[in-house]
């Protein structure tokens, strides 16, 4: 049998699948999914982002995002005004409880990322990040 290196796309998908699984496991004690964590993360980066933009950023449908936001509102992690100031968009914001939950989740996710990168040097890790960014840029063009 010939020992050939795996195809990059397959290796990337395998790593992504395992990363998602390990993040789900890590977030479970906080009763958060990876999608919910991603939503909270984007709300910290862009307070008031619309649900449509949030859906695109977290790779879910608008309908799924509306349901997810309602779950996060019910848990007092996110707040939205009852009426839009202008137009139809109801901007979402992290609450203090949501900020605390995100801080705890971020520590867990950081641990998973450190585990994933443990076999790489700092130079290799930086090169991997640059390479993946270049791949994304090439596919977005």
N, CA, C and O of each residue as an XYZ file, in Angstrom:
564
protein
N       0.851     -1.182      0.000
C       0.000      0.000      0.000
C       0.893      1.239      0.000
O       1.852      1.318      0.767
N       0.578      2.191     -0.851
C       1.344      3.421     -0.970
C       0.911      4.386      0.131
O      -0.283      4.581      0.362
N       1.873      4.977      0.797
C       1.585      5.931      1.864
C       1.545      7.334      1.271
O       2.581      7.981      1.125
N       0.340      7.805      0.929
C       0.184      9.135      0.357
C      -0.414     10.072      1.398
O      -1.230      9.656      2.220
N      -0.009     11.324      1.361
C      -0.592     12.272      2.313
C      -2.072     12.486      2.015
O      -2.497     12.361      0.866
N      -2.858     12.807      3.041
C      -4.288     13.025      2.799
C      -4.509     14.285      1.965
O      -3.682     15.197      1.964
N      -5.614     14.319      1.272
C      -5.974     15.516      0.535
C      -6.231     16.641      1.540
O      -6.815     16.420      2.601
N      -5.794     17.825      1.194
C      -5.921     18.961      2.106
C      -7.381     19.208      2.479
O      -7.697     19.424      3.649
N      -8.264     19.175      1.491
C      -9.677     19.422      1.773
C     -10.258     18.414      2.747
O     -11.020     18.778      3.643
N      -9.903     17.153      2.577
C     -10.392     16.121      3.493
C      -9.826     16.332      4.892
O     -10.557     16.252      5.879
N      -8.526     16.602      4.978
C      -7.897     16.834      6.281
C      -8.522     18.043      6.977
O      -8.735     18.026      8.190
N      -8.813     19.084      6.210
C      -9.434     20.283      6.772
C     -10.835     19.978      7.294
O     -11.200     20.407      8.389
N     -11.619     19.238      6.512
C     -12.971     18.877      6.938
C     -12.933     17.981      8.175
O     -13.752     18.138      9.080
N     -11.989     17.045      8.217
C     -11.849     16.163      9.372
C     -11.501     16.980     10.620
O     -12.080     16.768     11.685
N     -10.552     17.916     10.482
C     -10.171     18.770     11.611
C     -11.355     19.627     12.053
O     -11.589     19.790     13.250
N     -12.099     20.172     11.095
C     -13.249     21.008     11.433
C     -14.311     20.206     12.171
O     -14.900     20.688     13.138
N     -14.550     19.000     11.720
C     -15.549     18.145     12.351
C     -15.156     17.806     13.794
O     -15.985     17.864     14.703
N     -13.890     17.453     13.988
C     -13.424     17.145     15.341
C     -13.394     18.386     16.223
O     -13.709     18.306     17.410
N     -13.021     19.525     15.661
C     -13.031     20.771     16.431
C     -14.444     21.084     16.901
O     -14.647     21.449     18.059
N     -15.410     20.946     16.020
C     -16.804     21.202     16.385
C     -17.264     20.254     17.492
O     -17.903     20.678     18.455
N     -16.938     18.985     17.351
C     -17.307     17.997     18.363
C     -16.698     18.337     19.720
O     -17.397     18.315     20.733
N     -15.412     18.649     19.750
C     -14.740     18.964     21.015
C     -15.260     20.261     21.626
O     -15.346     20.380     22.848
N     -15.604     21.229     20.787
C     -16.188     22.466     21.307
C     -17.569     22.197     21.904
O     -17.899     22.729     22.964
N     -18.376     21.376     21.232
C     -19.700     21.015     21.776
C     -19.543     20.348     23.146
O     -20.272     20.663     24.087
N     -18.580     19.422     23.244
C     -18.332     18.748     24.523
C     -17.918     19.742     25.601
O     -18.386     19.664     26.737
N     -17.045     20.670     25.245
C     -16.542     21.645     26.216
C     -17.644     22.607     26.672
O     -17.679     23.002     27.838
N     -18.534     22.982     25.765
C     -19.580     23.962     26.069
C     -20.801     23.361     26.758
O     -21.609     24.084     27.340
N     -20.932     22.049     26.691
C     -22.106     21.375     27.255
C     -22.391     21.751     28.715
O     -23.554     21.977     29.052
N     -21.379     21.828     29.601
C     -21.681     22.200     30.997
C     -22.287     23.600     31.141
O     -22.930     23.893     32.148
N     -22.088     24.457     30.147
C     -22.668     25.803     30.169
C     -24.032     25.841     29.477
O     -24.656     26.897     29.378
N     -24.486     24.679     28.999
C     -25.749     24.569     28.260
C     -25.743     25.483     27.034
O     -26.742     26.128     26.715
N     -24.590     25.522     26.353
C     -24.448     26.273     25.121
C     -24.034     25.341     23.996
O     -23.285     24.387     24.209
N     -24.526     25.623     22.802
C     -24.063     24.928     21.609
C     -22.974     25.784     20.958
O     -22.779     26.943     21.325
N     -22.281     25.207     20.004
C     -21.276     25.976     19.267
C     -21.939     27.141     18.543
O     -21.385     28.240     18.508
N     -23.105     26.921     17.971
C     -23.816     28.008     17.279
C     -24.197     29.126     18.239
O     -24.071     30.302     17.900
N     -24.658     28.775     19.426
C     -25.002     29.800     20.415
C     -23.761     30.553     20.878
O     -23.791     31.774     21.029
N     -22.672     29.828     21.103
C     -21.411     30.473     21.461
C     -20.998     31.445     20.359
O     -20.618     32.582     20.638
N     -21.071     30.997     19.115
C     -20.696     31.838     17.984
C     -21.567     33.089     17.922
O     -21.073     34.181     17.641
N     -22.840     32.933     18.181
C     -23.770     34.058     18.205
C     -23.351     35.067     19.284
O     -23.261     36.265     19.014
N     -23.100     34.587     20.486
C     -22.678     35.476     21.578
C     -21.355     36.160     21.232
O     -21.176     37.350     21.491
N     -20.439     35.404     20.649
C     -19.138     35.932     20.260
C     -19.302     37.084     19.262
O     -18.665     38.127     19.408
N     -20.150     36.896     18.257
C     -20.360     37.947     17.262
C     -21.100     39.144     17.859
O     -20.862     40.279     17.446
N     -21.977     38.914     18.806
C     -22.661     40.032     19.453
C     -21.684     40.879     20.276
O     -21.861     42.091     20.399
N     -20.673     40.250     20.827
C     -19.653     41.020     21.545
C     -18.862     41.871     20.556
O     -18.571     43.038     20.818
N     -18.521     41.276     19.421
C     -17.723     41.994     18.416
C     -18.507     43.090     17.724
O     -17.945     44.130     17.378
N     -19.815     42.871     17.513
C     -20.652     43.844     16.804
C     -21.985     44.020     17.527
O     -23.005     43.506     17.069
N     -21.989     44.739     18.646
C     -23.257     44.954     19.361
C     -24.298     45.592     18.447
O     -23.996     46.535     17.716
N     -25.511     45.079     18.490
C     -26.586     45.627     17.681
C     -26.669     45.072     16.277
O     -27.497     45.527     15.488
N     -25.834     44.099     15.939
C     -25.858     43.478     14.608
C     -27.256     42.909     14.355
O     -27.906     42.396     15.267
N     -27.699     43.007     13.117
C     -29.031     42.489     12.788
C     -29.034     40.964     12.829
O     -27.988     40.322     12.731
N     -30.220     40.404     12.976
C     -30.350     38.938     13.004
C     -29.912     38.337     11.676
O     -29.326     37.255     11.654
N     -30.184     39.015     10.577
C     -29.786     38.499      9.259
C     -28.264     38.449      9.142
O     -27.709     37.453      8.680
N     -27.593     39.515      9.556
C     -26.128     39.542      9.508
C     -25.544     38.529     10.482
O     -24.532     37.892     10.188
N     -26.172     38.379     11.627
C     -25.729     37.404     12.619
C     -25.875     35.985     12.077
O     -25.006     35.143     12.302
N     -26.953     35.721     11.375
C     -27.162     34.397     10.765
C     -26.052     34.097      9.764
O     -25.498     32.998      9.760
N     -25.725     35.076      8.914
C     -24.649     34.871      7.932
C     -23.322     34.622      8.637
O     -22.559     33.748      8.225
N     -23.038     35.376      9.690
C     -21.765     35.264     10.394
C     -21.617     33.938     11.130
O     -20.500     33.464     11.336
N     -22.731     33.339     11.523
C     -22.688     32.097     12.299
C     -23.097     30.874     11.482
O     -23.215     29.777     12.026
N     -23.316     31.058     10.172
C     -23.593     29.958      9.243
C     -24.899     29.219      9.555
O     -24.969     27.995      9.438
N     -25.929     29.968      9.952
C     -27.259     29.382     10.152
C     -28.261     30.178      9.331
O     -27.954     31.275      8.865
N     -29.453     29.632      9.155
C     -30.502     30.346      8.427
C     -31.067     31.465      9.302
O     -30.888     31.476     10.520
N     -31.748     32.400      8.652
C     -32.375     33.491      9.415
C     -33.423     32.952     10.373
O     -33.555     33.434     11.498
N     -34.172     31.941      9.919
C     -35.200     31.356     10.785
C     -34.555     30.709     12.014
O     -35.036     30.870     13.135
N     -33.456     29.974     11.787
C     -32.755     29.344     12.908
C     -32.187     30.398     13.848
O     -32.202     30.221     15.066
N     -31.686     31.496     13.284
C     -31.131     32.556     14.123
C     -32.210     33.183     14.989
O     -31.974     33.455     16.166
N     -33.389     33.418     14.427
C     -34.467     33.996     15.231
C     -34.843     33.075     16.388
O     -35.081     33.540     17.502
N     -34.896     31.774     16.124
C     -35.199     30.814     17.195
C     -34.072     30.804     18.232
O     -34.331     30.764     19.435
N     -32.831     30.839     17.766
C     -31.690     30.833     18.685
C     -31.678     32.095     19.546
O     -31.457     32.028     20.755
N     -31.918     33.244     18.913
C     -31.957     34.492     19.685
C     -33.048     34.434     20.747
O     -32.851     34.904     21.867
N     -34.195     33.860     20.402
C     -35.263     33.760     21.400
C     -34.834     32.880     22.576
O     -35.132     33.197     23.727
N     -34.133     31.775     22.292
C     -33.621     30.918     23.368
C     -32.646     31.687     24.254
O     -32.685     31.566     25.478
N     -31.775     32.474     23.637
C     -30.784     33.243     24.397
C     -31.445     34.374     25.182
O     -30.995     34.714     26.276
N     -32.501     34.954     24.633
C     -33.271     35.979     25.352
C     -33.953     35.349     26.553
O     -33.946     35.917     27.644
N     -34.547     34.167     26.355
C     -35.229     33.463     27.452
C     -34.275     33.143     28.591
O     -34.691     33.061     29.747
N     -32.997     32.963     28.273
C     -31.980     32.678     29.299
C     -31.321     33.955     29.830
O     -30.397     33.881     30.639
N     -31.782     35.108     29.387
C     -31.257     36.420     29.783
C     -29.793     36.610     29.374
O     -29.044     37.323     30.042
N     -29.393     35.969     28.276
C     -28.039     36.137     27.763
C     -27.983     37.250     26.713
O     -26.936     37.855     26.485
N     -29.127     37.503     26.085
C     -29.239     38.489     25.020
C     -30.502     39.302     25.263
O     -31.491     38.795     25.792
N     -30.454     40.573     24.868
C     -31.633     41.437     24.949
C     -31.869     42.065     23.584
O     -30.933     42.345     22.834
N     -33.150     42.279     23.282
C     -33.562     42.981     22.069
C     -34.701     43.907     22.436
O     -35.527     43.572     23.285
N     -34.753     45.074     21.802
C     -35.899     45.955     22.073
C     -37.179     45.313     21.545
O     -37.134     44.495     20.626
N     -38.293     45.678     22.113
C     -39.563     45.107     21.651
C     -40.004     45.723     20.328
O     -40.775     45.118     19.582
N     -39.505     46.942     20.035
C     -39.843     47.610     18.787
C     -38.586     48.181     18.165
O     -37.670     48.613     18.864
N     -38.555     48.176     16.838
C     -37.405     48.723     16.110
C     -37.465     50.250     16.136
O     -38.540     50.840     16.020
N     -36.291     50.889     16.289
C     -36.228     52.350     16.238
C     -36.545     52.842     14.835
O     -37.247     53.837     14.650
N     -36.011     52.122     13.847
C     -36.313     52.441     12.451
C     -36.245     51.148     11.655
O     -35.456     50.259     11.972
N     -37.061     51.046     10.636
C     -37.092     49.823      9.854
C     -37.702     48.677     10.642
O     -38.539     48.883     11.521
N     -37.261     47.447     10.308
C     -37.813     46.264     10.970
C     -36.807     45.542     11.845
O     -37.190     44.698     12.655
N     -35.516     45.859     11.698
C     -34.475     45.130     12.425
C     -34.533     45.436     13.920
O     -34.643     46.587     14.342
N     -34.456     44.367     14.696
C     -34.386     44.488     16.154
C     -32.957     44.139     16.576
O     -32.598     42.963     16.634
N     -32.141     45.156     16.871
C     -30.744     44.875     17.195
C     -30.614     44.088     18.503
O     -31.286     44.378     19.493
N     -29.745     43.102     18.480
C     -29.516     42.259     19.658
C     -28.253     42.715     20.372
O     -27.295     43.164     19.743
N     -28.266     42.593     21.690
C     -27.124     42.987     22.514
C     -26.911     41.942     23.607
O     -27.865     41.338     24.097
N     -25.646     41.735     23.982
C     -25.352     40.872     25.124
C     -25.825     41.543     26.403
O     -25.719     42.761     26.548
N     -26.340     40.758     27.319
C     -26.641     41.259     28.656
C     -25.401     41.015     29.531
O     -24.427     40.413     29.079
N     -25.444     41.480     30.766
C     -24.343     41.210     31.707
C     -24.200     39.711     31.923
O     -23.084     39.194     31.987
N     -25.322     39.011     32.037
C     -25.292     37.549     32.192
C     -24.696     36.909     30.944
O     -23.915     35.964     31.046
N     -25.058     37.416     29.773
C     -24.514     36.908     28.525
C     -23.024     37.132     28.412
O     -22.300     36.270     27.913
N     -22.557     38.282     28.870
C     -21.121     38.569     28.862
C     -20.373     37.594     29.760
O     -19.315     37.089     29.387
N     -20.915     37.332     30.932
C     -20.286     36.361     31.843
C     -20.272     34.963     31.235
O     -19.271     34.252     31.325
N     -21.381     34.570     30.619
C     -21.454     33.246     29.984
C     -20.458     33.153     28.834
O     -19.805     32.124     28.659
N     -20.338     34.219     28.053
C     -19.395     34.215     26.944
C     -17.963     34.146     27.443
O     -17.141     33.449     26.849
N     -17.648     34.848     28.516
C     -16.302     34.776     29.083
C     -15.961     33.340     29.494
O     -14.867     32.850     29.216
N     -16.900     32.678     30.150
C     -16.681     31.287     30.564
C     -16.549     30.381     29.342
O     -15.684     29.506     29.299
N     -17.404     30.595     28.362
C     -17.356     29.785     27.139
C     -16.053     30.021     26.388
O     -15.464     29.081     25.853
N     -15.602     31.268     26.347
C     -14.372     31.582     25.622
C     -13.179     30.849     26.237
O     -12.309     30.363     25.513
N     -13.136     30.769     27.554
C     -12.056     30.023     28.219
C     -12.074     28.555     27.811
O     -11.022     27.961     27.575
N     -13.257     27.974     27.727
C     -13.374     26.569     27.334
C     -12.970     26.364     25.877
O     -12.259     25.413     25.551
N     -13.422     27.249     25.015
C     -13.097     27.155     23.587
C     -11.598     27.378     23.371
O     -10.978     26.702     22.549
N     -11.024     28.318     24.104
C      -9.572     28.544     24.010
C      -8.803     27.281     24.385
O      -7.782     26.965     23.773
N      -9.292     26.561     25.389
C      -8.655     25.313     25.791
C      -8.709     24.272     24.689
O      -7.741     23.545     24.466
N      -9.839     24.197     23.998
C      -9.968     23.255     22.878
C      -8.996     23.644     21.767
O      -8.335     22.783     21.186
N      -8.912     24.933     21.474
C      -7.997     25.376     20.421
C      -6.543     25.083     20.801
O      -5.753     24.656     19.958
N      -6.196     25.310     22.055
C      -4.838     25.001     22.499
C      -4.544     23.511     22.341
O      -3.448     23.127     21.933
N      -5.529     22.677     22.667
C      -5.374     21.225     22.496
C      -5.157     20.888     21.024
O      -4.303     20.069     20.686
N      -5.934     21.524     20.158
C      -5.824     21.252     18.730
C      -4.444     21.639     18.197
O      -3.895     20.943     17.343
N      -3.892     22.718     18.684
C      -2.622     23.237     18.177
C      -1.406     22.743     18.954
O      -0.283     23.160     18.669
N      -1.611     21.866     19.927
C      -0.528     21.425     20.812
C       0.640     20.794     20.058
O       1.779     20.884     20.514
N       0.388     20.171     18.938
C       1.455     19.525     18.177
C       2.212     20.463     17.247
O       3.102     20.026     16.518
N       1.869     21.744     17.265
C       2.513     22.717     16.391
C       3.325     23.716     17.207
O       2.964     24.059     18.333
N       4.416     24.172     16.627
C       5.172     25.266     17.249
C       4.408     26.567     17.009
O       3.457     26.598     16.228
N       4.819     27.623     17.672
C       4.183     28.924     17.470
C       4.316     29.363     16.013
O       3.384     29.932     15.444
N       5.463     29.102     15.420
C       5.689     29.456     14.015
C       4.762     28.654     13.108
O       4.174     29.207     12.179
N       4.628     27.361     13.369
C       3.747     26.510     12.564
C       2.282     26.917     12.733
O       1.514     26.919     11.770
N       1.907     27.258     13.954
C       0.537     27.697     14.220
C       0.225     28.980     13.455
O      -0.847     29.104     12.863
N       1.149     29.927     13.463
C       0.960     31.177     12.726
C       0.892     30.906     11.221
O       0.088     31.516     10.516
N       1.728     30.001     10.734
C       1.720     29.659      9.310
C       0.394     28.993      8.931
O      -0.149     29.258      7.859
N      -0.122     28.139      9.800
C      -1.412     27.500      9.548
C      -2.508     28.559      9.458
O      -3.329     28.518      8.542
N      -2.530     29.496     10.384
C      -3.546     30.556     10.370
C      -3.453     31.378      9.085
O      -4.475     31.698      8.478
N      -2.240     31.719      8.672
C      -2.068     32.480      7.426
C      -2.521     31.653      6.221
O      -3.177     32.171      5.317
N      -2.170     30.376      6.215
C      -2.553     29.507      5.103
C      -4.060     29.352      4.993
O      -4.613     29.402      3.894
N      -4.728     29.163      6.126
C      -6.189     29.023      6.098
C      -6.851     30.324      5.660
O      -7.834     30.299      4.920
N      -6.322     31.463      6.110
C      -6.857     32.758      5.681
C      -6.693     32.927      4.177
O      -7.587     33.448      3.511
N      -5.572     32.497      3.640
C      -5.340     32.571      2.194
C      -6.323     31.667      1.450
O      -6.820     32.041      0.388
N      -6.607     30.488      1.994
C      -7.582     29.579      1.382
C      -8.957     30.218      1.342
O      -9.642     30.169      0.321
N      -9.361     30.819      2.455
C     -10.672     31.490      2.517
C     -10.724     32.608      1.480
O     -11.703     32.731      0.743
N      -9.673     33.422      1.423
C      -9.657     34.527      0.458
C      -9.772     34.015     -0.974
O     -10.500     34.590     -1.782
N      -9.062     32.947     -1.289
C      -9.115     32.396     -2.641
C     -10.503     31.892     -2.991
O     -10.960     32.081     -4.118
N     -11.174     31.260     -2.056
C     -12.503     30.721     -2.330
C     -13.595     31.789     -2.330
O     -14.655     31.597     -2.925
N     -13.337     32.914     -1.664
C     -14.327     34.000     -1.648
C     -14.289     34.815     -2.932
O     -15.260     35.499     -3.255
N     -13.200     34.755     -3.659
C     -13.080     35.549     -4.889
C     -13.967     35.027     -5.986
O     -13.983     35.583     -7.084
